[in-house]
């Protein structure tokens, strides 16, 4: 049997080695989260300190704020980005011209390929108090005074969600579009014969048939719900201290703490905390989805 599938094993080998080296071997570093790292002794010989590194996250006064921000932002990103991506994918699928379809795919995917540092300065060119396009052009046209965007945190939940959707929806759009293209056109032809309009075709055929892809992508996103896009939360607000109540998340908090404390044990503890919670959320979400699927199958 091994000889029969030897070419397939050889094809899998590079990917397997990548996962082993990049994803599994570094898991040995989880020991750092439970040790007081002393570089002269090395990782293995450093003193065990139990869960003291985790106390940094849970005993600080900012723990509730950064956990709340991380969870709520990621939930908003999942809902808004996926909704926008599915809508764009459906619209692109309706284009008859292959050139137009490929052109618009490239246009919506382009922001995903742009560095977050550049995105941060693009946002700054729009929202700058002195020369920003919004403050100098749009708001005066509407009869409003300039808004100090980088000193008022109340606007940033909306700004970050919009920037995330603009940057990330194109990537998810390509995935959902590939799933939509794979749907057999005979379903739509049968629906047309039965008198279904375009909206009924989308709601009764397209969405149900790409539901497995949506579920898988959602589960993957849920698994990373305690991990934030560091560039989005650090580079886009330009690390403005006044915005920390609404832009500070676990990743940026740990980074800022490392700059001041230099404690890699605390950083490792935060990473382990995020990974374990994400893993449990994936299991719970998968269990709920399976139960719902079984109940629907009964009916």
Helices and strands as residue ranges (DSSP letters): H 6-19, I 20-24, G 25-34, E 35-36, E 47-48, H 52-59, H 63-93, H 98-113, H 116-127, H 133-133, I 134-138, H 139-141, G 149-151, G 153-155, H 156-181, H 185-193, H 198-201, I 202-206, H 207-209, H 211-223, H 230-234, G 241-243, H 244-247, H 250-261, H 264-298
